[in-house]
């Protein structure tokens, strides 16, 4: 019921098309951990990858690609558990 945004259609589609793959941990008591999170359900974190060509001077650089999926304008926060040295 309601709009596709309220029904969570985008998240359900990602869950269907890109299911999580469980990898056994070396420790059953390992705490839950997430590298990135966003504060808005309208924002989809599409890709996280190591920086490619042109980033030779920054081999530790990471590229994070997000997009707005509800056809609106939103303000969101991207949170990470990684230490941030600089943002470009």
N, C-alpha and C positions, 0 to 999 in steps of 0.2 A: 504494500500500500504506500501511497505517497509518491514523491518524485524519485527518480533514479538515484539522486544524491542521498536522500533519506534512507533508501533501501540498501545502500552500500553496493550497488551494482559493479562499480569499478573494482573494489576490493575483492568481491566474489569472483569476478572474471579473472583477475590475477591469480587468485587461489586455485582456480580450475586449470588455467593455462600454464602456470608456473608453480606447481606444487613444491612444498618444502621437501628437501631430502634430509632425512635424519642420518646423522653420522654418530656412531657410538663415541662417547667421550671416554677419556682415560680415567676419569674419576666420576663416580656416581653422585658425589656431593658437590659438583661444580656449580657455581652460582649462575643464574640466568644472566645473559649478556647480550647487548645489542650495540652494534657499531654506530648506527645512525637512527634517528627518529625525527619525524616532523610533527608540528603541532596542529596541522589542519588536515581533515580527512579529504579535502579537495586536492591536496598535493600528493603526487605519486613519486616516490624515489625510484627512478627507472634504472639507473646505472651507477655503479661505483667501480672505478678502475684506476689502475696506475697510469700516471700521465705518460703519453706517448711521445712521438717525435717532437723535437723542439724543446723538450724538457730535460735535456741531457744534464744541464747544470742543477737540476732538482730531481734526482732519481727517487726521492722519497715522496714526491708530489702525488696527490690523489685527485681525480676528477669525479665530481658528484653531479649527476644529471637529474634534474627534477622537472616535472611539468604539472600544470594546473589542469585537472581533468573534468571540472564541472562547468566550464564555459563561463567563469566569473573572474573577478579580481579578488585576490585574498592576500592577507599578510600572514606569514608563517615564520616559525622558528625552526631551523635545522640544528639539532643537537647531536653531538658526537662524543664518544668516550675516548677518542684519539686526542693526543696532545696537538694543539694547533700552533704552528710557528708563524704563519702568515696566510692571508687570504688574498687571492688575486681576482 
